[in-house]
């Protein structure tokens, strides 16, 4: 992938991270999972595991987008210095 593509992808990642609807959706999913996790009974390991997995999935998506964003910023800086 060339720097131009990295910059474009980085810009798109920024748009997604800044998108209010997507942020609200992530927050709602994560909040609901946290509520269910905290309300789970002491023997409900399957529910706790499922909710922890849901929270981790949302956080992994955010981290992946941040990584693409940083890669795009790095490519843009490299181009600016060239």
MOQUIQUI-V940034 format. One record per run of one state. SS is the DSSP state (~ for helix, > for strand, _ for the rest). FROM is the first residue (numbers start at 1). TO is the last residue. If there is no record, write none. Layout:
# MOQUIQUI-V940034
{{SS	FROM	TO} {SS	FROM	TO}}
This chain:
# MOQUIQUI-V940034
{{_	1	2} {~	3	18} {_	19	19} {~	20	39} {_	40	44} {~	45	81} {_	82	82}}
